Amino acid sequence: MTEPQLTDLPLREELRGQEPYGAPQLSVPAMLNVNETTYQVPSDVVDAIAKEVRAAAETLNRYPDREFATLRTKLADYLSRESGALLTAEQIWAGNGSNEVMQHILQAFAGPGRSVMSFPPTYSMYPLYARGVYSSYIAGTRSPDFTQSAADVAAQIRQHRPHVVILCSPNNPTGTALDLEVVEAAYQAALESETMLIVDEAYGEFRQPGTPSALTLLEGRQRLIVTRTMSKAFALAGGRLGYLAAAPEVTDALRLVRLPYHLSAVTQAAACAALDHAEHLMANVERIKVQRDRIVAELTTMGLTPHPSDANFVFFGGLENAAEAWQHLLDDGILIREVGIEGHLRVTAGTEAETTEFLNSLQNYLNR
Ligand SMILES: *Cc1c(COP(=O)(O)O)cnc(C)c1O
């Protein structure tokens, strides 16, 4: 008797033979492969979350606030402080991770017969989001050093006229933030077709000093959306809270596609408690940036070629055999990321101790 198989099912044609998203979830001493904050949640924040979740538990017999008004106000206040842009609750939308927020955007503005464009190497989920809403996916191009110029991005948008364009800044996996002139040029090009422009700022809080956020461009730009997440800087990857800021009419559009009560009362309570402790959590962001800059400096000394990073990770090249280096690190208990670019790997900046272990192991590999 043969085992029942997935291939026996009447699956949608375009899903046959596809693989699900699958970064390895291995349990090793240093897990530096998915850009989480490796510091545990500070204990006073844990206490605050537990208290808010306990209070929410008393009314779990009722559906949660469908409009998550308290959370939106807190997110607007936080983003205004963080970016210097003045944002209101009506401009905020949230979901279970920026993954879901992105899905809402594509359900509203892409969908069947429409197209989504991003610029690889970039976040590997973008083509999957497009597939999930039956949209076609257009892979734009970058310069050989993986940077993007204003003129080139605008020209590619004018050529393809996609319905949704996703810029990732700081870009995953390369780590570098875009100059706002690139976003402005992309927006001008987007206005010439029926195009919404998304800037994914999942790593926004880690940008280098003096680098402005695309949030500062929102005023007067109805077709611009900036997405953020609590998964990285807020050390809340397990809490699943992603969000965006845009014109109020954009958030109205997203109400048309969300499932009712998509944000549980537990999620809303946990996110609100974390936002009340934003300043405390951002202290770890500063520590992580120090380790990030240290990794860039030390890899350069080792003769490798790290890319400038505005994120909580470093993308580096100069390896003769990236797969072998990756395995050497794993044998030492350090899990980093192979991103499918020859001679390159990506490492998350963790605690000082984790960073030291990573650098020592890599140096031993290079000396072998
Ligand atoms: C990690 C990451 C996200 C966050 O996804 P969540 O669903 O919010 O956890 C979004 N965009 C990029 C580019 C990322 O690397």
PDBQT file of the ligand as one rigid body, heavy atoms in Angstrom, charges set to zero:
ROOT
HETATM    1  C1  LIG A 401      11.630  39.964   8.743  1.00  0.00    +0.000 C 
HETATM    2  C2  LIG A 401      11.046  40.744   7.618  1.00  0.00    +0.000 A 
HETATM    3  C3  LIG A 401       9.721  41.154   7.653  1.00  0.00    +0.000 A 
HETATM    4  C4  LIG A 401       8.875  40.858   8.857  1.00  0.00    +0.000 C 
HETATM    5  O1  LIG A 401       7.914  39.955   8.659  1.00  0.00    +0.000 OA
HETATM    6  P1  LIG A 401       6.850  39.715   9.837  1.00  0.00    +0.000 P 
HETATM    7  O2  LIG A 401       5.763  38.997   9.141  1.00  0.00    +0.000 OA
HETATM    8  O3  LIG A 401       6.427  41.074  10.331  1.00  0.00    +0.000 OA
HETATM    9  O4  LIG A 401       7.533  38.924  10.902  1.00  0.00    +0.000 OA
HETATM   10  C5  LIG A 401       9.224  41.908   6.617  1.00  0.00    +0.000 A 
HETATM   11  N1  LIG A 401      10.005  42.273   5.583  1.00  0.00    +0.000 NA
HETATM   12  C6  LIG A 401      11.297  41.905   5.519  1.00  0.00    +0.000 A 
HETATM   13  C7  LIG A 401      12.124  42.356   4.389  1.00  0.00    +0.000 C 
HETATM   14  C8  LIG A 401      11.840  41.115   6.529  1.00  0.00    +0.000 A 
HETATM   15  O5  LIG A 401      13.124  40.729   6.438  1.00  0.00    +0.000 OA
ENDROOT
TORSDOF 0
